């Protein structure tokens, strides 16, 4: 069965500092990987995705993520965070169609707090 | 480009009742997925519809059912509501083709409270 682990439930970062959110996955085939962000009371917005090719992918809002097959990881990074980045971040893995038996499997999320 | 819209945004039901949640897909999308997000958890896959047929189902009982209509809008029906069904229900639309194939675009959700 596919699974996603986000080891950090909460992370606090000072505004302007760099950020790395960890994600480890388990998937039986070629993984399609995603990072989503959710602001309070809102739906999820796609930050970036990895399907194939270059293992360093760029997303919106200055985020990037690196796929490391040997470590089964897809960590999210940002060089300098802004107060508006405070939100819940979810890593997800699934099939290309997003369907099948499991759809996308999401991690439990990492709550990002930005200190002034 | 119209995004994914869901209704109602909030609702309260009592245990044993039935509920219908509605979702309008983003224009150009032919696939709809439903997710349940309990408080403090990540979304969990309920099922997906493609061309009005169920295309995959997560670990949810049969009292969770759905429909997709010819215009690609969708409904999620939950019968015999239980307290644990209290959650945010998220609809996501996607396309099977094009540059953004496979990306899920989420609505803002329907918050269901079961008393």
Interface residues (C-beta under 8 A of the other chain):
Chain A: X4 X32 X34 X36 X41 X42 X43 X44 X45 X46 X49 X51 X90 X92 X96 X97 X98 X99 X100 X101 X102 X103 X104 X105 X106 X107 X108 X109
Chain B: X4 X31 X33 X35 X40 X41 X42 X43 X44 X45 X46 X47 X48 X50 X55 X56 X57 X58 X90 X92 X94 X96 X101 X102 X103 X104 X105 X106 X107 X108 X109
